[in-house]
Amino acid sequence: MKKFLVYIALLSGLYCNAQFGTQVFSKDPIINLENFDKQRVHWGYFLGFNSYGFKFDYNNNPQADIIVKQTTGFNVGLVGNLRLFEHLDLRFEPGLYYAQRNLTFPQIEDEFDRLREVKSTYIHFPLLLKFSALRTGNVRPYLVGGFSRTLNLSSNQDAKDDNYAQIFRMKKMTNNWEIGFGVDLYFEYFKFSPSIRGVFGLEDELIRDNDPNSIYTGNVNSMKTRAILINFTFH
């Protein structure tokens, strides 16, 4: 599935790049989809990549911080856009996000016990405001920001076992705020919008081990999501 998404992104990028010279960056470009943004409601879909991590805060100064290694995951979802004013839109972008973070606990000697692979499958529900600049030819940059709610299908929240049985537990539902930027590129038959966005968890997501003095979770005050999302949206 990852390879499939990569191929789609590459092919889309090649196609868009081939069209840029004649439709976007030429001296006198033909104005494409001139009335597209005047629609009250329009729909689209996105494909993309993500890099999820955690921000840890501790109760006491730890002998060694928990090391978070981020990996590249992928995203797919739908976009619903509601035009509020000329430069302001409300967007709903439900999507499926696959991510993995590898946590290393340096104070644990055994190599197997010190590593936790945290694989997550998220259903992500962001509600965002999009602030668009004036359109120049076939290019229109924008800022986007808002809040989101995330369902973690891999949370293990209800598991009775904990890290001492190799089970790393997280809450099922979390809330976040998001901010980012992108650019709308208008082609003859569609609008292409690459964007980058940061996700910042608002709540502690960690479920502590049964032992309050656990070497894994006993000193953790909070664990919150930090993520970068890169999406390629087609309207």
PADO-956359 format. One record per residue: x, y, z negated of N, C-alpha, C, CB in turn. Coordinates in steps of 0.2 Angstrom, whole numbers, padded with zeros to 4 digits, always signed. Last residue first. Glycine has a CB too. Example, Ala and Ser with C-alpha at 12.3 -4.5 7.8 and 13.67 -1.06 7.14 Angstrom:
BEGIN
+0064-0011-0035+0068-0005-0036+0064+0000-0039+0070-0003-0029 +0066-0028-0039+0062-0022-0039+0066-0016-0039+0057-0022-0045 
end
This chain:
BEGIN
-0045+0091+0030-0052+0093+0030-0055+0093+0038-0053+0101+0028 -0033+0083+0021-0035+0084+0028-0043+0086+0027-0034+0078+0032 -0018+0085+0011-0026+0085+0011-0028+0087+0019-0029+0091+0007 -0007+0078+0002-0008+0081+0009-0015+0080+0010-0003+0076+0014 +0001+0082-0014-0004+0079-0010-0004+0082-0003-0011+0081-0014 +0010+0079-0028+0011+0081-0021+0006+0078-0016+0018+0080-0018 +0011+0082-0045+0007+0079-0039+0009+0082-0033+0000+0079-0041 +0020+0078-0059+0020+0082-0053+0016+0079-0048+0027+0084-0051 +0016+0078-0077+0016+0075-0070+0017+0081-0065+0010+0071-0069 +0015+0073-0093+0018+0078-0089+0018+0075-0082+0025+0081-0092 +0005+0069-0108+0007+0068-0101+0010+0074-0098+0001+0066-0097 +0012+0067-0124+0007+0070-0119+0010+0070-0112+0006+0078-0121 +0012+0062-0140+0015+0060-0133+0010+0063-0128+0016+0052-0133 +0017+0067-0157+0013+0067-0151+0016+0065-0145+0010+0074-0150 +0026+0062-0167+0020+0066-0168+0015+0067-0163+0023+0073-0170 +0034+0047-0170+0031+0051-0165+0025+0055-0167+0029+0046-0159 +0039+0038-0179+0041+0045-0180+0038+0050-0174+0049+0045-0179 +0032+0026-0176+0032+0029-0183+0034+0036-0183+0036+0025-0188 +0034+0019-0164+0029+0025-0164+0029+0028-0171+0022+0022-0163 +0045+0010-0165+0043+0013-0159+0039+0019-0159+0039+0007-0155 +0047+0006-0178+0052+0010-0175+0050+0013-0168+0058+0004-0174 +0033+0009-0189+0036+0006-0183+0041+0010-0180+0030+0005-0178 +0027+0012-0201+0034+0014-0201+0037+0011-0194+0038+0011-0207 +0014+0008-0200+0015+0015-0200+0022+0017-0199+0012+0018-0206 +0010-0006-0190+0015-0004-0195+0016+0004-0195+0021-0008-0194 +0003-0005-0178-0001-0007-0184+0003-0005-0190-0003-0014-0184 +0007+0009-0168+0008+0002-0170+0004+0001-0176+0015+0000-0170 -0004+0022-0161+0002+0020-0165+0001+0012-0166+0002+0023-0172 -0007+0028-0145-0010+0024-0151-0004+0021-0155-0015+0018-0148 -0005+0043-0138-0002+0037-0140-0006+0034-0146+0005+0039-0143 -0009+0055-0133-0011+0050-0130-0009+0043-0133-0009+0050-0122 -0014+0071-0138-0009+0066-0140-0012+0059-0137-0008+0065-0148 -0019+0083-0125-0020+0079-0131-0015+0073-0132-0027+0076-0131 -0016+0089-0114-0018+0093-0119-0019+0089-0126-0025+0097-0118 -0004+0087-0101-0009+0084-0105-0010+0089-0111-0006+0078-0108 -0003+0095-0086+0000+0096-0093-0005+0093-0097+0002+0103-0094 +0003+0094-0069-0002+0092-0074+0001+0092-0081-0004+0085-0072 +0007+0104-0055+0009+0102-0061+0003+0100-0066+0013+0107-0065 +0007+0102-0037+0003+0104-0043+0006+0101-0049-0004+0102-0043 +0008+0106-0020+0011+0103-0026+0008+0106-0032+0019+0105-0026 +0001+0102-0004+0001+0106-0010+0005+0102-0015-0006+0107-0013 -0004+0104+0013+0000+0101+0008+0000+0106+0002+0007+0101+0011 -0018+0103+0023-0016+0107+0017-0011+0103+0012-0022+0109+0013 -0025+0106+0038-0020+0102+0035-0017+0106+0029-0014+0099+0039 -0040+0105+0047-0036+0109+0043-0032+0104+0039-0040+0114+0038 -0043+0101+0065-0043+0100+0057-0039+0105+0054-0041+0092+0056 -0042+0104+0078-0048+0100+0076-0048+0099+0069-0047+0093+0079 -0031+0113+0079-0037+0113+0084-0043+0110+0081-0035+0111+0091 -0027+0119+0063-0025+0116+0069-0032+0116+0073-0022+0108+0069 -0020+0128+0050-0026+0127+0054-0024+0124+0061-0030+0133+0055 -0015+0125+0034-0013+0126+0041-0018+0124+0045-0006+0121+0042 -0014+0132+0018-0018+0129+0023-0016+0130+0030-0026+0132+0022 -0003+0128+0005-0004+0132+0011-0009+0128+0015+0003+0133+0014 -0001+0129-0013-0001+0126-0007-0002+0130-0001-0006+0120-0007 +0001+0126-0031+0001+0131-0025+0001+0126-0019+0006+0136-0025 -0005+0125-0048+0000+0123-0042-0001+0128-0037-0002+0116-0040 -0010+0117-0063-0008+0123-0059-0004+0121-0054-0005+0129-0064 -0020+0110-0076-0016+0110-0070-0015+0116-0067-0020+0105-0065 -0023+0102-0091-0024+0108-0087-0019+0107-0082-0023+0114-0091 -0032+0087-0097-0026+0091-0095-0028+0098-0092-0023+0087-0089 -0037+0074-0108-0039+0080-0104-0032+0084-0103-0043+0085-0109 -0041+0056-0107-0037+0062-0109-0039+0068-0105-0029+0060-0108 -0045+0040-0112-0047+0046-0109-0043+0052-0112-0055+0048-0111 -0038+0029-0118-0041+0028-0111-0043+0035-0108-0048+0024-0112 -0022+0030-0126-0029+0031-0126-0032+0031-0118-0030+0038-0128 -0011+0015-0126-0012+0022-0125-0020+0023-0125-0009+0025-0118 +0002+0004-0131-0005+0006-0131-0006+0014-0130-0009+0004-0137 +0011-0009-0126+0012-0002-0127+0005+0001-0126+0017+0001-0123 +0016-0025-0132+0010-0021-0130+0011-0014-0132+0003-0024-0133 +0025-0034-0138+0026-0031-0131+0020-0027-0128+0028-0037-0126 +0022-0035-0151+0020-0041-0146+0021-0039-0139+0013-0043-0148 +0026-0024-0156+0030-0030-0158+0028-0036-0154+0029-0031-0166 +0017-0015-0150+0024-0015-0147+0028-0021-0150+0028-0009-0149 +0002-0024-0154+0006-0018-0153+0013-0019-0150+0007-0014-0159 -0014-0031-0153-0007-0032-0153-0004-0025-0152-0005-0037-0148 -0027-0027-0150-0025-0028-0157-0018-0028-0158-0029-0034-0161 -0033-0016-0138-0029-0022-0140-0027-0022-0147-0022-0022-0135 -0040-0005-0134-0043-0010-0138-0039-0016-0140-0049-0012-0134 -0030+0001-0125-0033+0005-0131-0036+0000-0136-0038+0010-0130 -0024-0001-0113-0023-0006-0119-0026-0003-0126-0016-0008-0120 -0025+0006-0101-0023+0009-0108-0021+0004-0113-0028+0014-0110 -0027+0006-0088-0022+0002-0090-0020+0004-0098-0016+0002-0086 -0036+0016-0084-0038+0009-0083-0033+0004-0086-0040+0007-0076 -0038+0031-0090-0033+0027-0089-0035+0019-0089-0027+0028-0094 -0046+0045-0084-0048+0039-0086-0042+0034-0085-0054+0036-0084 -0045+0062-0087-0042+0056-0084-0044+0050-0087-0034+0057-0083 -0050+0078-0081-0051+0073-0086-0049+0067-0083-0058+0073-0089 -0044+0095-0080-0045+0089-0077-0046+0084-0083-0040+0086-0072 -0044+0112-0075-0044+0107-0080-0046+0101-0076-0048+0109-0086 -0034+0124-0065-0040+0122-0068-0039+0116-0073-0045+0120-0063 -0029+0131-0049-0028+0129-0056-0035+0127-0059-0025+0135-0060 -0019+0137-0035-0025+0133-0038-0023+0131-0045-0025+0126-0034 -0016+0148-0022-0015+0146-0029-0021+0142-0031-0013+0151-0033 -0011+0148-0004-0016+0148-0010-0013+0146-0016-0022+0144-0008 -0009+0154+0013-0006+0151+0006-0012+0152+0001+0000+0155+0004 -0013+0150+0029-0016+0154+0023-0013+0151+0016-0024+0153+0023 -0011+0152+0046-0008+0150+0040-0011+0154+0034+0000+0152+0040 -0013+0156+0059-0016+0149+0057-0013+0147+0050-0015+0144+0062 -0014+0172+0055-0014+0168+0061-0017+0161+0059-0007+0166+0063 -0016+0173+0039-0011+0176+0044-0011+0171+0050-0004+0178+0041 -0028+0176+0027-0026+0172+0032-0022+0176+0037-0032+0168+0036 -0025+0182+0011-0027+0183+0017-0024+0178+0022-0025+0190+0019 -0025+0168-0001-0023+0174+0001-0026+0176+0008-0015+0174+0002 -0036+0160-0013-0033+0160-0006-0031+0167-0005-0038+0157-0001 -0038+0150-0027-0037+0158-0025-0033+0158-0018-0034+0162-0031 -0048+0138-0033-0043+0140-0028-0043+0147-0026-0044+0135-0021 -0050+0129-0048-0052+0136-0044-0046+0137-0039-0053+0142-0049 -0056+0113-0051-0051+0118-0050-0054+0124-0046-0045+0115-0046 -0056+0098-0059-0061+0103-0057-0057+0110-0057-0067+0104-0062 -0051+0081-0057-0050+0088-0058-0055+0093-0055-0043+0090-0055 -0051+0066-0062-0056+0071-0061-0054+0078-0062-0063+0069-0065 -0044+0050-0059-0042+0057-0061-0048+0062-0058-0035+0060-0058 -0040+0035-0065-0045+0039-0061-0045+0046-0063-0052+0035-0062 -0024+0027-0065-0028+0033-0067-0034+0034-0062-0024+0039-0068 -0015+0015-0070-0019+0016-0065-0024+0021-0067-0023+0009-0062 +0002+0013-0076-0005+0016-0077-0008+0016-0070-0004+0023-0080 +0014+0005-0085+0011+0005-0079+0004+0008-0080+0011-0002-0075 +0028+0006-0093+0021+0009-0094+0018+0010-0087+0021+0015-0098 +0039-0004-0100+0037-0002-0094+0029+0000-0094+0038-0008-0088 +0051-0002-0112+0044-0003-0111+0042+0000-0104+0039+0000-0117 +0065-0008-0120+0062-0006-0114+0055-0007-0114+0065-0009-0108 +0070-0015-0132+0071-0007-0131+0067-0004-0125+0078-0005-0131 +0069-0028-0130+0064-0025-0135+0064-0017-0134+0066-0027-0142 +0079-0031-0122+0072-0033-0120+0068-0029-0124+0071-0040-0120 +0091-0028-0129+0089-0025-0122+0082-0026-0120+0094-0027-0117 +0092-0024-0146+0090-0029-0141+0088-0026-0134+0085-0034-0144 +0093-0012-0153+0099-0015-0150+0097-0020-0145+0103-0019-0156 +0085+0004-0153+0084-0004-0154+0090-0007-0150+0077-0005-0151 +0088+0017-0151+0090+0014-0157+0089+0007-0158+0086+0018-0163 +0083+0020-0138+0090+0019-0139+0092+0016-0146+0093+0025-0138 +0070+0015-0130+0071+0016-0137+0078+0015-0138+0066+0013-0141 +0063+0020-0114+0069+0016-0118+0070+0019-0125+0076+0017-0114 +0050+0018-0103+0052+0021-0109+0058+0016-0112+0046+0021-0114 +0045+0021-0087+0049+0017-0091+0052+0020-0097+0055+0014-0087 +0030+0023-0079+0035+0027-0083+0039+0021-0087+0032+0032-0088 +0020+0024-0064+0024+0020-0069+0029+0024-0073+0027+0014-0066 +0004+0025-0056+0010+0028-0059+0014+0023-0063+0009+0034-0063 -0009+0029-0045-0005+0024-0048+0002+0027-0050-0004+0018-0042 -0024+0036-0045-0017+0038-0045-0014+0031-0048-0016+0044-0050 -0038+0041-0036-0035+0036-0039-0028+0037-0039-0037+0029-0035 -0049+0056-0038-0044+0052-0035-0041+0046-0039-0038+0056-0033 -0059+0071-0035-0058+0064-0039-0053+0060-0035-0065+0061-0039 -0059+0086-0035-0054+0081-0031-0053+0075-0035-0047+0085-0030 -0067+0100-0032-0068+0094-0036-0064+0089-0032-0075+0092-0037 -0066+0118-0032-0064+0112-0029-0065+0106-0034-0057+0112-0026 -0072+0134-0027-0072+0129-0033-0071+0122-0030-0079+0129-0037 -0063+0148-0021-0067+0142-0020-0067+0138-0026-0064+0138-0014 -0061+0164-0015-0061+0160-0021-0066+0154-0020-0064+0164-0027 -0062+0174-0006-0055+0172-0008-0055+0167-0013-0050+0178-0009 -0076+0176-0004-0071+0176+0002-0064+0173+0000-0070+0183+0004 -0083+0165-0016-0082+0171-0013-0077+0170-0007-0080+0176-0018 -0086+0151-0016-0089+0155-0021-0089+0162-0018-0086+0155-0027 -0087+0136-0008-0085+0143-0007-0089+0147-0012-0086+0145+0000 -0082+0120-0013-0088+0125-0013-0085+0132-0013-0092+0124-0020 -0076+0105-0008-0075+0112-0009-0081+0116-0008-0070+0114-0003 -0070+0089-0012-0076+0093-0011-0075+0100-0013-0082+0090-0016 -0060+0076-0008-0060+0083-0009-0067+0086-0008-0054+0087-0006 -0054+0060-0013-0058+0064-0009-0058+0072-0012-0065+0062-0010 -0038+0050-0013-0044+0053-0016-0048+0057-0011-0043+0057-0022 -0023+0044-0019-0028+0044-0014-0034+0046-0017-0028+0037-0010 -0006+0043-0023-0012+0045-0024-0017+0045-0018-0012+0052-0027 +0009+0034-0031+0005+0037-0025-0002+0038-0027+0005+0032-0019 +0025+0037-0039+0018+0033-0038+0015+0036-0032+0014+0033-0044 +0041+0035-0044+0037+0038-0039+0030+0034-0038+0040+0040-0032 +0045+0036-0061+0046+0033-0055+0041+0037-0050+0045+0026-0055 +0055+0042-0075+0049+0043-0071+0051+0039-0064+0048+0050-0069 +0060+0038-0091+0062+0037-0084+0056+0037-0079+0067+0031-0082 +0063+0044-0106+0058+0043-0101+0061+0043-0094+0052+0048-0102 +0069+0039-0122+0071+0041-0115+0065+0039-0110+0078+0038-0113 +0067+0046-0137+0064+0041-0133+0066+0044-0125+0057+0040-0134 +0082+0052-0145+0075+0053-0142+0073+0047-0138+0075+0060-0138 +0089+0046-0160+0090+0046-0153+0083+0047-0150+0093+0040-0150 +0086+0049-0173+0093+0048-0171+0094+0048-0164+0095+0041-0174 +0074+0063-0173+0076+0056-0172+0083+0055-0171+0072+0053-0166 +0068+0074-0185+0073+0074-0180+0075+0066-0179+0079+0078-0182 +0051+0070-0188+0057+0071-0190+0062+0071-0184+0059+0067-0196 +0040+0069-0178+0039+0071-0185+0045+0073-0189+0036+0066-0190 +0042+0074-0161+0043+0070-0167+0042+0073-0174+0050+0068-0167 +0035+0074-0145+0036+0078-0151+0037+0073-0157+0031+0083-0152 +0037+0070-0128+0037+0068-0135+0039+0073-0140+0042+0062-0136 +0029+0070-0113+0033+0074-0117+0032+0072-0125+0030+0082-0116 +0031+0059-0099+0028+0060-0106+0033+0066-0109+0028+0054-0110 +0027+0058-0081+0031+0057-0087+0028+0058-0094+0037+0062-0086 +0025+0054-0064+0022+0055-0071+0027+0054-0076+0016+0050-0072 +0024+0059-0049+0029+0058-0053+0027+0059-0060+0036+0062-0052 +0016+0055-0033+0016+0058-0040+0022+0056-0044+0010+0056-0044 +0009+0058-0017+0014+0055-0022+0014+0058-0028+0021+0055-0019 -0005+0056-0006+0000+0059-0009+0005+0055-0014-0002+0065-0013 -0020+0061+0003-0015+0056+0001-0009+0059-0002-0013+0052+0008 -0037+0066+0003-0030+0067+0002-0026+0061+0001-0029+0072-0004 -0051+0073+0012-0048+0068+0008-0040+0069+0008-0049+0061+0012 -0066+0083+0012-0060+0081+0015-0057+0075+0011-0054+0087+0015 -0079+0095+0015-0076+0089+0012-0070+0087+0016-0081+0083+0013 -0088+0111+0011-0085+0106+0016-0081+0101+0012-0080+0110+0021 -0100+0123+0010-0097+0117+0007-0094+0113+0012-0103+0112+0004 -0101+0135+0017-0103+0135+0010-0100+0129+0006-0111+0135+0009 -0089+0141+0028-0094+0136+0027-0095+0136+0019-0091+0128+0029 -0079+0149+0031-0085+0152+0030-0091+0147+0028-0087+0156+0036 -0068+0142+0035-0068+0144+0028-0075+0147+0026-0062+0148+0026 -0070+0141+0049-0070+0135+0045-0071+0137+0038-0064+0131+0046 -0070+0150+0060-0075+0151+0055-0075+0145+0050-0082+0151+0058 -0058+0146+0067-0059+0153+0065-0064+0154+0059-0061+0158+0070 -0050+0135+0072-0055+0135+0066-0057+0141+0063-0053+0129+0061 -0036+0145+0077-0040+0139+0077-0045+0139+0071-0035+0133+0076 -0031+0157+0088-0034+0156+0081-0038+0150+0081-0038+0162+0079 -0015+0155+0096-0023+0154+0097-0026+0153+0090-0024+0148+0102 -0002+0166+0092-0005+0160+0091-0013+0160+0093-0004+0157+0084 +0010+0174+0098+0003+0175+0098-0001+0169+0098+0001+0180+0104 +0022+0167+0095+0021+0174+0094+0014+0177+0094+0025+0178+0100 +0020+0152+0085+0021+0156+0091+0019+0163+0090+0016+0153+0097 +0017+0145+0074+0022+0149+0073+0024+0153+0080+0028+0145+0071 +0005+0137+0077+0005+0141+0071+0011+0146+0071+0007+0136+0065 +0004+0131+0090-0002+0133+0087-0001+0138+0081-0006+0127+0085 +0017+0128+0094+0012+0131+0099+0006+0134+0096+0010+0126+0104 +0024+0123+0083+0027+0128+0088+0022+0131+0092+0032+0124+0092 +0015+0114+0077+0017+0120+0074+0019+0125+0079+0022+0119+0068 +0014+0101+0082+0009+0106+0084+0011+0113+0082+0002+0104+0081 +0024+0094+0077+0024+0095+0085+0019+0100+0087+0022+0088+0088 +0021+0094+0064+0027+0098+0066+0027+0099+0073+0033+0094+0064 +0009+0086+0064+0009+0093+0062+0015+0097+0065+0008+0094+0055 +0015+0074+0068+0010+0077+0072+0010+0084+0071+0004+0073+0071 +0024+0072+0057+0027+0072+0064+0022+0076+0068+0029+0065+0066 +0015+0071+0046+0020+0076+0047+0023+0077+0053+0025+0075+0042 +0008+0059+0050+0004+0066+0050+0009+0072+0050+0000+0066+0043 +0018+0050+0049+0015+0051+0055+0011+0058+0056+0010+0046+0057 +0021+0051+0035+0026+0053+0040+0023+0054+0047+0031+0047+0041 +0009+0047+0030+0011+0054+0028+0017+0056+0033+0014+0054+0021 +0008+0034+0034+0003+0039+0036+0005+0046+0035-0004+0038+0032 +0019+0028+0028+0019+0029+0036+0014+0034+0038+0017+0022+0039 +0016+0030+0015+0022+0033+0017+0021+0034+0025+0028+0029+0015 +0005+0021+0014+0004+0028+0013+0010+0032+0016+0003+0030+0006 +0011+0009+0017+0006+0011+0021+0005+0019+0021-0001+0007+0020 +0020+0008+0006+0022+0009+0013+0017+0011+0018+0025+0002+0015 +0010+0006-0004+0014+0012-0004+0017+0013+0003+0020+0011-0009 +0004-0006+0000+0000+0000+0000+0004+0006+0000-0005+0000-0006 
end
